């Protein structure tokens, strides 16, 4: 039976939820303060990461922690106030990052990742977005033998357990694929399954257009409040009030603030990130998306130029940008590949919504009939948006979802 549903948040996750719901015949309104795909989904590395079957764990060994402490590294930086404000979630994140806890989380997380491409594929086709998507994998680069061999062992295990496909490239094979990379690399893991997207925000916008073509409504407005009323929910926005039988909160890093007003305390914190686009020096070409695994940044040949994306910055969501991490990454990146001039007026900044057990929240809000949740995907909202939309739509229609969704319920907290 068709229902009236409001989806809050027009990033990859929210758009995907709305797309699946309207496809099932529901009356769906998608609400965001900005146009679709212009927040977190806009600025990522643009990889649909079928290989990412292990969520990013918090460093556990003393050597790594001491390396991070001076706060000058490329891969991770922190603001003291941000660390203090997220102390509880970060402590639990650390506790969940090893042993039996992490082993269980990997299995649960991988159940979502393994669906990512099957979920993206029909949306790409319906949106006519094939030109944005390139199949053929990406390269994870290494300089030291120990790190390279440890990663190969993990790759072998991921292949056996989760069907991850890869190739090991020695230096000769790597430079044959990428002749303009700097010297000193000993090899790479070539992840052959992932799909690369030359304009991540553009793909979200294409999905949103497909949603609208199927009868969905896109409303650009700020969400001011969400209230439970008789027969459903009222959403107060800057453009007026909306009412619906059901509401989906897919607001990424902003979900916690809204849900707190509904009496739900969510241990949400953010990992911020930055990007900048560059030209290439004359004659130089980057053929693949590449990650400098030991330094912690990526270079991606996108429509707008070669995008440099940084690692994580642990900081409050709304604290002012700090561009030193990007500057440090750029300095190393110029040694890796002959980057030319910056193409953007200023760096982009975004925030990844994270939870202390590294898994998203997907499912119903307890004791609040008609309220559904979809947020907290960390680094993989772009990868997992369509799978989340598919699974949540199954749950909302009372169907048995294709994956056991108990590990993703909000009441686990």
N, C-alpha and C positions, 0 to 999 in steps of 0.2 A: 504494500500500500504506500502510495506516495506521501511524503511528509515535507513540511516546510522546515528547512535547516539553514542556520547561519554558521559559516566558517570564519573564524577570526584569525587573520594572518595570511598574507599572500606571498610567502616564500615558497620554496619547493615543496615543503611538507603540506602547507595549507592548500596550495593550488592543487596538489595531487589528491588530497582528501576530497576537495570540492569536485574535481574532475570525475572521480569514481562515483560519488554520490549522484551527480546529475546524470551520469551514464546509466544509473539504475532507476532513473525516472523521478527522482526527488526534485523538489523546488528549492534551489540552493542559491544563497547570496553569499558572496565572498567579500569580506570587509578588511581593509587595511588603510593605514594613514598615507601610504605611498602606493604607487603603481606596482603591480606584481613584479617580483624578482629584483627589487632594487635595494634590499637590505643584505642580510648575511648571504643569501643565495647568489648575489651579484658578484661577490669578491673572492670566491674560493678558487681552487686549482683546476676545477672543471674536469674532474675524473670521476667516472662512474666505476667505483672501486670494487670489482668482484673479488680481488685478492685480499681485501682488508678484513679478513675473518677474525682478526684479533684486535680489540679496541686498544687505544693508546693507554698503556699503564703508566703510573707514576714511578719515577726512578726509585729504586730501593737500595742500591749499593752505595756505600759511603763515598766512593770515588766520584760517582756521578753527582751526588748531592753537593759535595765540596766544589766540584767544577762549576755548578750552577750558582753557588752562593755569592760570588763576586758580582753577579748580575751584569755580565758583559758578553754573554754568549749569544750566538745567532739563533739557536733553536728554541730557547726559552728565556724569558725575562719576567720580572715580577715587580709590582708596586707593593711596598710594605703595607699600606692601608688595605689594598685589595686582598693580600694574604690574610690579614687579621680579620677582615670582614667575612671571609670565606673559610675561616680556620676549621670549623666543624666539618663541613663537606670535604675539605681537602684532606683532613685526617682520615676520614672514612675512605676517600679515594685511595690514599696510600695503603690503608689496611686491605683494600680489595684488590691490590695490584700484584699479588703473588699467592702461591700455594693453592689450596683447594678452592678458595673463594674465586681466584682469577680463573682457574680451570673451568669452573662451573659457568662463570660469566662468558668465557670464550664460546662455549657450546651454545649458549642462549643467543648471544650476539650474532654468531655465524648463521643461525637459522634465518635471520633477517637478511644478512649480506648475500647469502646464496640465492635469494629471490630477486636481487636488485635489477639485473638486466632483463629478466622475464617480465618484470613490472614496468620498466622504462619502455620496452620495445613497442607495445601497442599505443602508448602515449606519443612516442616519437612519430609513429606512422599516422595516427589520427591528426597530429598537429602539422604534418608535412614538414618536419624539422630535420630530415635526414642530412641536409647540407651542413648542419651544425655539429654533427656527430661523426667522429672518426674512429674506426676500429683498428686495432693493431698494437695496443699496449704502450707501456712507458718504461723508462729506465731508472733504476735505483743505483747510483754510482758509489764506488768505494775506492779508498786510498790505502787502507791498511789490511793486511792479510787476516788478522784475527777477527776484525769486524765482518769482513767479507765471508769468512768461513762459518761464523756463527749464524749469519743471515741465511746462508745456504742450508744449514741444518733446519732452521725454522721453516724455510720454503719447502723442504722435503716433507716435513711433518704436515704442513698445511695442504700439500698435494695429496698425501695419503688420506687425511681425515676429511678434507673439505673440497677436494677436486680442484684446487688452485693450480693453474697451469703457468709454467715459467721456463725460462732458459737461463743458463749461466754463461755469461760472456767473459772471455778473457780480454786483456787489454787490446789485442789485435782486432778481435771481433767488435769490441766496443767502438774503437776509433774508425772502423770501417763504416759503422752506422752513423757516427757523429764525428766527422773528421775535424771539426772546428773547436772541439773541446780542448781545454788546456791540458798540459802535460801532468803526469803524476798519478793518473788513475790506473788501478791495477785490474779493474773489471767492473761488471755490473750484473745485477739481477734484472732480467728482462721479463716483466710481467706481461704476458701476452694476451690475457683475457680482457682487461679493462677497456672501456670506451672513453675517448677524450672529447670534450666539448669546447669548441672554439669561442663560444660566447655563453657562459653559464647563465647570466641574467636573461639573455635572449632565449634560451631554452625554456626557462620558467615562463617568460612572456608568451612563447608559442603555445605552451600547455594552457595558459590562461585564455588565450584566444580560442583554443579548441573547446575549452569549458564554456565560453560565452556562445560559441556557435551551436552548442548543444542545448542552449536555453538557459544557461546559468547567468547570474547577474553579478557584475563586479562593481563594488561601491568603494570609492576612495573617501575615507573618513576616519577620524580618530575615534577609538573606542574609549568612552568615558566611564561606563559602568555596565555591569551585567547583573541582572536581578531575576530571581526565580519568582514567577507569577503563576496564577492559576492557569493550568493548561499548558505551561511551558516556560519560556524565558523572554525577557525584554532586554535588548541591548541598546543602551543610550550612546549615541554617536554625535560627533560634531555636525552631522547633517540630519539629525533627527533620530527618533526612536524606531527600532525594528522589533517585531515579535515573531517568535518561531517556536515550534514544538521542541526542537533540539538545537543545541549550540555545540560547536567544536572549537576548543581553544588550541590553536596551532601558532602561537605567538613567539615561538623560539625563546630568546633570552628575556623577553618581556612577559612571559607567561606567569612567572612567579609572583610578580607584583599584582596582577589581576586576580589570581587565585587566592592570594592572601586576603583580599577584600571579601572573599567568599568563605573565609575561615579555613583555608587549606594552606598549610605551611609546607612548602616544597624546598628541599635543600639544593636549589639551583645555583650554579655559579657559572662564570663565563671564562673562556679562553679567547682573548682578543687576537686579531691578526691584521696584517697590513699587506697591501700590494701596490705595485707601480708597474707601468708599461714602458718598454724601451724599444728603440730601433736596434738593428744589428749593424755592426760596422760593415762597410762595403765588402761584398764578397762572402760574408759569413752567413751561414744558414743553420738553424736549429731544426732538426728533422723530427724529434720526439719530445714529449714531455719528459723532463729529467729532474731527479731529486738528488741533491748532494746529501747523502744519507748521514755522513759523519759531521756535517756542519748544520744541517737542519733547515734547508730552504728548497724551493722548487722553481724551475724555469719552465714556462709553457708558451709555445708559439701560438698565440691566439689572434683573433681578428684585429684586435686593437694594438697589437704589437707583442713583443715577448714579455709576458707577465712574470714578475718576480713576486712570489708569495712567501711570507715569513712563517716562522714557527709560531709558538704560543706566547702570549703575554698574559700573565695572571694579574688582573686589575679589575677594579669596579667597572660595571657596564658603562656608566656615563662619565668616567673620569676623562680629562682632556687627553688627546693623542700624544704619544711620545714616539718620535720617529727615529730614535737612536738604533733600535733593533733593525729597522729597515736599512738604515745607513750601513750598519755592520754587515748585513746580508749582501747588500749591493757591492761592498768592497771585496768580499770573497767571490761573489758571482762574476765580477769582471775578470777575475783570474781564471774562472772556469770556462767562460764564454765571452767573446768580444762584443759586449753590449755597447750600444751607441748612446744617444741622448735620451733623457727621460721624455716621455710623450704626454704625461698627465700633468695638469697644473699643480696638483697636490696629491699626496698618497691617499689611497682609500683605507678606511678602517672599518672593521666589522667585529662581531662577537659570536663565538660558537656557544650555544647553550649546553651546559654539561651537568651531569648528575654523578654522585659519588660512587655509584656502581657501574658507571660507564655505559649504561643502557638507557634508551629513551623511555618515556611514559607513553603508552598507547593503550587506550581503553576507557571505560566509564569512570566518572567521578563517583565515589561511594556516597550514598545517602543524598544524591542530587540527581534525581531522575531526569534524563534528557541532556545531561552535561557530559561531554566526551572530551578526551585529552589526547594531544599528539604533539609532543615537544621533547627536547632534551637529547637530540641525536649527536651532540658533540661535533666531531669533525666530519660526520657522515650524513648530515641532513640532505645534501644534494644527491648523494648516492641512494639513500633510503626513503626519500619522499614518496615515490610511487608505490613501493612495497607497503609503506605505512598506510597510504590511502586505500590500497586494495584490502588490506587486513582490517582496517578500522571500518570500512564500509560493510564488510562481511559481518562484523560484530554488531554494527548498528542495525542491520537487517535481520538479526537473530540467527544468522548462519554459523556453522562451525568454521572458524577461521582455518586457513591452510597451515598455520603455525600455532604451536602452543603459546598463547598470549599471557599466561599467568605470570611469567617472569617480568612482564612489562607493565603490570598494574601499578597504579600510583600508591595503593595502600601497602606496598612493600616497605614504604618509609614510615 
